[in-house]
Amino acid sequence: MKTLLKTTLGLALLGALSLVSADGAATFKKCTACHGVNAEKKALGKSAVIAGWETEKTIAALKGYKDGTYGGTMKALMKGQVAALNDTQIEEVAAYIATKK
């Protein structure tokens, strides 16, 4: 019974992580024009390459862009890009970006 429970919980967690990754990937699609398919580009030649950023760093940056407390030359542009994202979408896309090492 314990093995079955552990296996079931493990599969549920794996499934949940896959959904987060899939949702993060879907959200990131609108970012690819500037950041590249694998987050490997400097957006418009001005930003840092974000591929592999830690999840927490990306969350802080995106929330900062959203509330206007973060950013340099890309601040106004990024504020518009993240304005419609909710906290869950920000967390999902941040987790996805972290996988792009």
Buried (B, 14 or more C-beta within 10 A) or exposed (E): EEEEEEEEEEEEEEEEEEEBBEBBBEBBEEBEEBBBEBBEBEBEEEBEBBBBBEBEBBBBBBBBBBEEEBBEEBEEBBBEBBEEBEEEBBBBBBBBBBBBE
